[in-house]
Amino acid sequence: MATYKEIKGDLVERVATDPANPGVGDIWYNTTTGVLKGYRNIGGAWASGGNLTLGRRSAGGGGTLTSGITFGGSYGSQLDTNTTEEYNGSTWTAGGNMNTARARFASAGTQTAAVGSAGYLGNPSYTNSTATEEYDGSSWTTVPGSYPTAGRDMTGAGTQTAAFAAGGKFGPVISTATNNYNGTSWTSSGNLGGARYGLGGTGTQTAGLVFGGEGPTGDTASTEEYNGSTWTAGGNLNTTRTGARGAGIQTSTLAFGGNLAPNNTSTESYDGTSWTNEQNLITGVLNPAGIGVQTAAGSVGGGAFLNITQEYNDPSFATRTLTTS
């Protein structure tokens, strides 16, 4: 009588090498290594994306992982740029130049409708700006709506016609200021609970989020949530840092990078209440630009004027060993 194995075959496929293109849920026994393997969800993971044409840090960012934008930033000590680059998910290409080279400014919006305001003007100016510029997908226009105070290292989020900017440094003063933008002008809004600069920010004008940064007594792990007029305390970051960036909304944000050891690889996700540690960045970066959402985010440039893009996807899938022998 034929055996079950002779009729049906092995329940688990036996192969000498791992399949080149396995499907989710596939399981096989690798006879070369003597282990059982499978292709499964491994949660969120970082991978390398396309390189920028110009390495930079402290640039503006916006859009999605497959339709992103970065603009301005520093490409050397005291050297700021006005260049814009657009991302299609694999390659960065040149967009229209900003009218004013700047870094460490507030930014918001998408690849075809971005806004940048205030910030630091490097060589030869070495001054802080109040100028606001808007991008239409091909060119930048300087608009009359100047930022209320010349400053740098604030954070911004939202859309071109409904953005917020918070914190920053105005001369020697570390600020709690928040300002809302309506596509034409900036107006003062509710102050942060604590003064800070170099903070990260995500979300919208009526549901914003800020985290980390440096205050009068040093770096902070503090998180605050915004309703368009008032800030309230959220859950603290697990890793205190400044110079981190993020992607997402108030109840679903990814924060990454920062200034520790010496450029932090730490990644955390926020669910509207608390932060959870996620897989680390491939390369630690200070002051990258952030694009995308929590489950499909990009860390762009940063560090020592790097040109790298790091892409985060959740879920990610990979081959994993299921048994050791």
N, C-alpha and C positions, 0 to 999 in steps of 0.2 A: 504494500500500500504506500502511495506517495505521502511524504511528510508535508506539514504546513509550509515549511520553508521552501520545499520544492515547488509547491503550488503558488504560494503568495510572494515568495522572496523574503528578503530581510525587511523587518519593520523599519529599521534605520539604514539609510544608504551608507555603504562603505566606499570610501574614496581615498586615493593616495595623496591628492592635493585638495585644498579647499576650493569650492566652486567660485568661479570668477564673478558671477552675478546672482547671488542667492536671493531668495524672496523672504520677506518678513515671516518668521515662524518656522523656516526650514531648519532641520536638524540632520546632522550627518556624523559618521564616525571616520576620523582621519587615521588610516592605518599606518601612515608614516610616523606620526607623533604619538599614536596610541591614545588619543583623547576624543571625547564626544564634544562636538561643537554645534553652535546654533547662531542664527542671524536674528537679532532682537533689538528692541528699543533700549537704548542706553541712557535715555534722558537727554538733557542739553549738552552740547559739545561745541567747542571752538575749532574752526578750520581756517586755513589760509585762503584769502581771496586775492583779487587783482591788486597790483601795486599802483600807488599814485604816481603821476608824472613828476610831481614836486613833493619831496618829503617835507613835513611840517608838523607843528603842534599848535595848540591853542587856536584852532580854526573854528569857524562855524560849521554846523552840519544840520541836515534835515532829510526828509523823504524816507523811502523804504530801502530794504536791502537790495531790491532789484531796480529801484529808481531813486537813487540817492544823490546827494549833493554835499560838497564841502567847499568852503570859500574863505579867503583870507588866511590868517595864521602867521606864525613865525617860521622862517626857514634857516635861521642862524641867530647868533647872539645880536640882539637889537636890530635884526633885519626882518621886516614884515613884508608880506606879499599881498597883492590884490587879485591873485589868480583864483579862478573857479574851476572845479572839475566835477563832472557828472558820471554816475556809476549805473551800469545796467545789470549788475549782479556778477559780472566777471571782469569788466574792463572800465577803467577811468578814461574819459576824454575831456578835452578842453571846452569850457563854457566861456561866457563873456566875463571880462575882468571887472572887478569892483572899481568904483571911481576913486576910492581911497584905500591904500594898503593899511591893514590893521590886524590886530590880534587881541585875544582875551576880551571878547565882546559878547553881547547878548545876541542870540540867533534863534530863529524859528522858521517853520514852514516846510515846503516841499521843493522838489527839483524844478518845478515850473512856477512856484510862487513862494519865494523865500524872503526873509527880512534879516538885516543885521544892523545893530545900533551900538553906539558908544565904542569903548575899547581903547586899546593902547596903540599909539602911532610910533613906530620905531624910527630908526635912523632916516632922515636927520632931525625929526621933530622931537622925539622923546616926550610926548605929551599925551594926555588923555583927550578923547573925542566925545562930542555929543551928536555927531552926524548919524542919520538913519538912511539906509539904502534898501531898495526893493528890487527883486529879480523876477523877470517874467519868463524865464526859460531860455533867454538868449542875451539879455542885456540888463545892466543895473542902472537904476535911476535914484539920484539923491533927492529925497523928499523933504518938504518943509518941517516935518515933525521931528525936531531934534529931541534927543534924550534930555531930561530935565537937568542933569548935572554931568559934567565931564567925569568919566570914571572908567574903571576896568575891572575884570574878573568877576562880573556879575554872571548869573545864569539866565537863560531864557527858554521858553517853550510855547507851544501853541501853533497858530496859523499866521499867515501874513496879515490878515485883517482882524485877528483876535489873539494877541500874544501877551505874555507877561514877562517881566524881567525882575529879578530879585537879588538883593545883597550887592556885593561889590566893594571896591575900595576907591574912595574919592580923596586923592591926596593921601594924608596920613590916616584919614577916618575910615574905619571899617563900618559898613552900612547895614541897616535893617530895612532899607527902602524897598518898596515894591511899586512898580509902575505897569499900567496896562496900556496896550497899543490897539487901536481900532483900524489900522490901515492908513491913518492920516496923522494922528497925534498921540502923544503919550500923556497919561494922567496918573496922578499919585493915587495909591491904594493903601491897603492895610500893611503895617510893618511886620516883618518877620519877628518871631519870638526871641531870636538871638542874632546879633550882628555877625556876619561872616562873608568871606570872599573865597573864590576858587571852589565854589560848591557846584554840585550837579543838579540838573533839573529836567523834568519830563512832564507830560500831560498837556492839559489845555488851560485856557485862561480861567475857566470856571471850575476846573478840577485838576489843579497843578500839584506838583510834588518837588521838593528840594531835599538834598541830603548831603552830609559831609561838609567840607570846607574848613577854613581857618578863621577862628574868632580871636578876640583880644587876648585870650589865655592859651591859644594853641589850636591844634586840629580837633575836630568834633566828629561824633558819630550821629549827631542829631538829624532827625527827619521831621519835616513839617509839611502839612497838607493845606491846600489853598482852595477856597470856594469862589474866588473872584473878587473878594473883598477882605477876607479874614483868614489868618493862618492858625492852625491848631497842631499840637504835637502828634507825631506818629511814632512808630516803633524805631528804635535806634539801629543803625548799621551794626553788623557784627565786627567789622574792621574800621576803626577810626582812620579817616584819610581826608586829604584835600586833593584837588586836581582829578577827581573821578568824573566820569561821564555816564550817561544812561540812555536808555531807549524804552519807550512804552507809555503807559498811562498811569493815572494815580493809583489804581488798584492792581496794576500788572506791569511792573517796571523791572528792568535789568540794569544794575549798576556795575561798572567795571573800571579797573585801573586806579591810578592815584600815585601818591608820592612816597610809598614805603618800600624799603629794601631793594634798591632805591626807588624803583618803579614797580608799583604793585600789580601782581597778576590776579588778585582776588576778584571774584565775580559773585554778586549776590542778587537774588530775586525778591521782589516785594509784592505781597498779595493784598495790600491795603491795611494790613495790621502789623506784620512782622517780616523781617528779612531772613532768607535762607541761603546758606552757602551753596554755590554751584561750582561746576568745573572751572578751573583757573584759565585765564588767558594763556595763549601760547607764549607770548612775549609781554612782559610787564611794560606798561606805558603810563606816562604822566601827561595829562591834558590832551587826550585824543579827541577827535570829534565823534559824536554818537549819531547813528542813523538807525531807522527801523523801529521794531516793536520788541516786546520781551521775548517772544518765541522765534524771532528772525531779526537779529540785531547785528550791527556792524560797529567795530572799533576802528577808527580811521586815523592813521598817523600817530602822533604823540611821541613821547620820550625824547631822544636825542635827534629830533627832526626826522623821524622815520617815515618811510613811504609805504609802510605795510597796511593792509586791511585784514582784520581778523573778523570772521563771520561766525555768529552763534546761531545754532538751530536747535529747537526743541519741539518735537522729539527728533533725535538722531538715531540712526541704526548702524550696527556694526556686528562683525563676527566676534563671538565670545566663546571661550572654553567653558563647557558645562561640567566636565569632570577632569580630574588631574591624571587619571590613568584608566 
